[in-house]
Amino acid sequence: MSGTRISKKEKERIANIISELNREYGTDIRCFLNHENPWQLLIATILSAQCTDERVNQVTAKLFKKYTSLEDFANADVNELEEDIKSTGFYKNKAKNIIACARKLITDFNETVPRDIEDLTSLAGVGRKTANVIRGN
């Protein structure tokens, strides 16, 4: 597809289709994961793998009160964090990844969630799908 050229007429047709879709469905994109800042969204998104947003929101309501900073997650006891997130499934991997992710955000990104897809996917527990959710929100 990279070598394929699109005619001016085809570009106009595509633009019209996108315009109609935007008119019909709107352009407001709402994230259903409750969060107050980018790193909370990142952790909630990691938890959302193979889990419903509703369950993640139930877990993060308590989780973000217990762990109020990236440092809290980076220094968390893995067994305790596993218990805190157990109901989201795959809790052993998720707990390990959340701790590693928080540590890397602190050491490599000055506690800022990166916007770049390559930087995001360098974080533990973050694949392309999670990275794109973060970028879109």
C-alpha positions as CSV (number, residue, x, y, z in Angstrom):
1,M,0.0,0.0,0.0
2,S,2.9,2.3,0.6
3,G,3.5,2.6,-3.2
4,T,-0.2,3.1,-4.0
5,R,-1.2,6.6,-5.0
6,I,-4.7,7.9,-4.2
7,S,-6.3,10.2,-6.7
8,K,-7.7,13.6,-5.7
9,K,-11.2,12.3,-6.3
10,E,-10.6,9.3,-4.0
11,K,-9.2,11.6,-1.3
12,E,-12.3,13.8,-1.5
13,R,-14.5,10.6,-1.3
14,I,-12.6,9.5,1.9
15,A,-12.9,12.9,3.4
16,N,-16.6,12.9,2.8
17,I,-17.0,9.5,4.4
18,I,-15.0,10.6,7.5
19,S,-17.1,13.7,7.7
20,E,-20.3,11.8,7.5
21,L,-19.1,9.3,10.2
22,N,-18.1,12.2,12.5
23,R,-21.5,13.9,12.0
24,E,-23.3,10.6,12.8
25,Y,-21.2,9.4,15.7
26,G,-19.5,12.5,16.9
27,T,-15.9,13.2,17.6
28,D,-16.0,13.1,21.4
29,I,-14.0,10.1,22.6
30,R,-14.7,9.2,26.2
31,C,-12.4,6.9,28.2
32,F,-14.5,4.8,30.6
33,L,-11.6,4.1,32.9
34,N,-11.7,6.4,35.9
35,H,-8.4,8.4,36.4
36,E,-7.2,11.8,37.5
37,N,-3.9,11.9,35.7
38,P,-1.9,10.2,33.0
39,W,-0.1,7.7,35.2
40,Q,-3.4,6.5,36.7
41,L,-4.8,6.0,33.2
42,L,-1.7,4.0,32.3
43,I,-2.1,1.7,35.4
44,A,-5.8,1.4,34.8
45,T,-5.2,0.5,31.2
46,I,-2.6,-2.2,32.2
47,L,-5.2,-3.6,34.6
48,S,-7.9,-3.6,31.8
49,A,-6.3,-6.3,29.8
50,Q,-8.7,-9.3,29.8
51,C,-10.9,-7.4,32.2
52,T,-14.0,-5.1,32.1
53,D,-13.7,-1.4,32.6
54,E,-16.3,-1.7,35.3
55,R,-14.2,-4.1,37.3
56,V,-11.1,-2.0,36.8
57,N,-12.9,1.1,38.1
58,Q,-14.0,-0.9,41.2
59,V,-10.4,-1.9,41.8
60,T,-8.8,1.5,41.1
61,A,-11.2,3.3,43.3
62,K,-9.5,1.7,46.3
63,L,-6.1,1.3,44.6
64,F,-5.5,4.9,43.9
65,K,-6.4,5.8,47.5
66,K,-3.9,3.3,48.8
67,Y,-1.1,4.1,46.3
68,T,-1.3,7.9,45.8
69,S,1.9,8.3,43.8
70,L,4.2,6.6,41.3
71,E,6.7,6.2,44.1
72,D,4.0,4.2,46.1
73,F,3.6,1.8,43.1
74,A,7.4,1.6,42.5
75,N,8.0,0.7,46.1
76,A,4.9,-1.6,46.5
77,D,5.3,-5.1,47.8
78,V,4.5,-7.3,44.9
79,N,2.4,-9.8,47.0
80,E,0.4,-7.0,48.5
81,L,-0.3,-5.4,45.1
82,E,-1.3,-8.8,43.7
83,E,-3.9,-9.1,46.4
84,D,-5.1,-5.5,45.7
85,I,-5.7,-6.3,42.0
86,K,-6.5,-10.0,42.1
87,S,-10.0,-9.6,40.8
88,T,-8.8,-8.1,37.5
89,G,-7.2,-11.5,36.5
90,F,-3.6,-12.2,35.5
91,Y,-2.8,-10.3,38.7
92,K,0.7,-11.8,39.1
93,N,2.0,-10.4,35.8
94,K,0.0,-7.2,36.2
95,A,1.4,-6.5,39.6
96,K,5.0,-7.2,38.5
97,N,4.5,-5.0,35.4
98,I,2.9,-2.1,37.3
99,I,5.8,-2.0,39.7
100,A,8.4,-2.1,36.9
101,C,6.5,0.4,34.8
102,A,6.3,2.9,37.8
103,R,10.0,2.5,38.4
104,K,10.9,3.2,34.8
105,L,8.6,6.2,34.6
106,I,10.5,7.6,37.6
107,T,14.0,6.7,36.5
108,D,13.8,7.2,32.7
109,F,10.9,9.7,32.2
110,N,11.0,12.0,35.2
111,E,7.5,10.7,36.3
112,T,5.9,11.8,33.1
113,V,4.0,9.3,30.9
114,P,5.6,9.5,27.5
115,R,3.6,10.3,24.3
116,D,5.8,8.5,21.9
117,I,4.7,5.0,20.9
118,E,8.2,3.5,21.2
119,D,8.7,5.0,24.7
120,L,5.3,3.8,25.8
121,T,5.9,0.3,24.6
122,S,9.3,0.2,26.4
123,L,7.3,0.2,29.7
124,A,6.5,-3.1,31.3
125,G,3.0,-4.3,30.6
126,V,2.5,-1.8,27.7
127,G,1.9,-3.1,24.2
128,R,0.8,-1.2,21.2
129,K,-2.9,-1.4,22.1
130,T,-2.3,0.0,25.6
131,A,0.0,2.6,24.2
132,N,-2.6,3.8,21.7
133,V,-5.2,4.0,24.4
134,I,-2.9,6.3,26.4
135,R,-2.0,8.3,23.3
136,G,-5.7,8.8,22.5
137,N,-6.6,10.1,25.9
